[in-house]
Amino acid sequence: MRIHSFESAAAVDGDGVRYCVFLRGCPLRCVYCHNPDTWESGGDDISVETVAKKIARYKPYFKNGGGVTFSGGEPLLQSKEINEISQHLKKEEIGYALDTSGCVELTDDVKKAIEGADLVICDLKFWDEESYKKYTNGSFERVKAFLDHCEKIKKRLWLRTVIVPNINDNVDVLNKYIDIAKSYTTLEKYKLLPFHTMGFEKYERLAIKNPLLTTKPMESEKLSNLQTHINKQLER
């Protein structure tokens, strides 16, 4: 597996305590990305068996539904490897979540990885093809197909959206996201995340142009108000 990094004792990337595996490679180029160092898929490979052993060491902490979360980058670019490691995890009775943009083609390996997951956390970046292309250079239609597949197989679903000043930080735009979210009956949670500048040094270090260099971090009070709005609109 092409690994970027590991994080133990994560508490926001799924149920319970999580062990997060960040995989290399991403087909998107989001203007607000804070991890451009995960874009490229190069680097040393780590065997599936080695990664499985690393995860298993943390099994005593996986109480109350905890487990491993595959994130990225885009983890489903390595769906074949996720399916291989899932066999090792099953033997240890460890479940996994996928933290994904949903921007990949629905191949058989991708569908199998989705079906094997206890939970899918999807980053709903933008609300239509035009905005998705403009700000991520990706395809909203792929994301929609991904979410529709999750609905078809009744997969547990969380959504996340990064809120960026002067791009999607108002109620009128947020309502477009809400209209999409209402389509999915297995949606359990929709969390708004604040745009921040903590990854700016990575752009400088990697000599990559930062398209939001002059953008200020998202104000916490405004984000809280938008989260309250989305919570009210999605009450069931």
N, C-alpha and C positions, 0 to 999 in steps of 0.2 A: 504494500500500500504506500502511496506517496503522501507522507504525513508532513504537515506544517508544524504542529505542536500538540501538546496534551495539556489538559487542565483538570485537576482533581477538585472534588468538593464544590462543584458548581451547583447553584441553587435556583437558577432562573431558566434553564434550558430543558425543562421537562418536569415530570413529577419527582418529588423527593430529592435526594442528593444524587448528583450526576457526575460521571466521568466523561469529559468532553474530548473527542478526537477531532481535531481540525485538519481536514484534508486539503491538499494542494489542488489548484486549478479552478478557474472560473471563466465561463464564456461571456459574462457581463462586464461592463465597465461603468458601473454606477457613479454618477458625478459626486456622490457623497460618501463613497466607500472609504472606510477607515482602516482597511486591511489590504492595501494594494500589493503587499508582499505575499499574498496568497494567490494572486492571479495566475501565475505561471505554474505548470504542473511538474517542472523539473525537480531535481533533487534525488536523494538516496531513497530507494525502496526499502520498506520494512516488511518483513513477511507477515502474512495474516496470523500465523501461529504466535509470533512474537507480540503482536498487538493484542491478541486475545489473552495472552498471559498477563500483560500489563493491566488490562481491564479487570481480570479475575482477582488480582490482588486487592481490589477495592470492594469486592463483593460484600464484606461485612458492613459496609456503610450504606448499601443499597436497600434501605428499609423504606417503608411507606411508598412503595412504587418506584424507587430510584433505579438507576441503571446507567447505561452509556448513551450519549448523544453524539451522533455523527454530524459534524458541521463543516464549515469551510471558510473560504472557497465555496465550491459547490460539490457537496458530498456525492450526489447522484451521478457525477461523472465517473465515479468509481463504484457504481452499483454492483458490478460483478464481484468485486472484492468484499463489499458489504454483505452480499449473499453468502460468500464463502465464510466470512467470520461469524455470521449469524449461526452457523451450524455449531461452532465452538461455544458461542454464548448460550445456546439452548441447552447444551450439556451441563453448563454451570447455572442454569435457570436464571440467566441475566437477560432482561429485555433491552430493546434499544429504541431510541427516538431519532427522527430525521429532522435536522434544522436546514431547510432548503429554500431556494428561490422558486422552485418548481419550473425552472426555465429550460428543462431538458426534454428531449424527445422521449415519448413513452414507449421505450423498447421493452422487450420481455424481461430483461434484467432489471430495468427501472421499476416496472410493475411488481416484480417479485420482491424487490427491496421495500417498496411501499407497503405491500401486503404483509410483510414480515414485521413491520414496525408496530410498536405499541402506540405510537403517537407521531403525527406529522405536524411540525411547526413550519408554516410557510410564510416567507417574507413577501407580503403583497405590496410590491414596491410602488406601482402606479395603476391607474384605473382603466386605461384603454391603450390601443395599439400605438397611437400617436405619441402620447406622453411616455409610454414605456420605451419606445424607440429613442425618443429625444434624450431621456435621462439615464438610460441603461445600455442602449444599443442592443437590446434584446427584443423578444416577441411576447406580447401579452397573450396572444392566442395560445402559445405553449403553456403559459401559466394557467390560463382558463381550462385547457384540456387536462392539465395536471389536477387542478382542484375538482373538476368534474369527475375524474377517475376516483379521487378520494371519496367523493360523495357516493359514487356508484357502489363502492365496496364498503361504505359506512365506516370509514377510518376516522378515528378520533383526530380532531383538527384544532390547532391554535393558529391564529394569524398575528402577524406583527407588521408594523409600518413605521419606517423612520420619518419623522416630521422635520422638514427642512424649511427654515425661514424663507419667505417669498416664493416658495414653490408649492407646498401643500399644507401650509399652516393656517388654514381658515376653514370655517364650517361648511361653506359651499362646496369646496373640494372634498372635504372629509365625507360629505354625504354621498359622493360618488363611490367611495370605498365601502361605505355602509350598504349601499344598494347591492354591491357584489357579495358582501359578507352574508347578507340575509338569504342568499341562495343556498346556503350550506347548512343542512340540518344537524350535522355532527360537530359544528363549531362550538367549542367550549369557552374560548377566551380570545379576546382581541386586544393586544397590547400595543400602545403607541410608544415609540422609542425616540429620544431626543437626538437630533443632529449635534455632534460635538467636534472639536478640533484636535482631539488627542492623537489622531493618526497623521496629522499634517507633517510631522517630522519624517515619516516614512516616505512621503512623496519627494521631499528634499533629498533624503539619503539615496533613494532609488533613481533620482533625476527624472521623475515623472511629473508632467504638468498637472497642477492641482486646479480643477475648474471652479472650485468654491473657495479659493484662497482668501477672499475678502469677506466671506460669510461668517457671521457671528454664531456662537452656539445657541441652540434653541432655549428660550426662556422657560424655566420650570413651571411658573404659574400658568402661562399660556398653554403649555403642554397638558397640565393637569385639567384645565378647563375643557380642552378638546377630548381628553380621555373620559371625563364625566359625560360629555355629549354622546360619545360613542357607546358608553355603557348604557345610557338611557334608551338609545335607539335600538339596541340589541337585546333588551330585556325580554325574556321568554317566560 
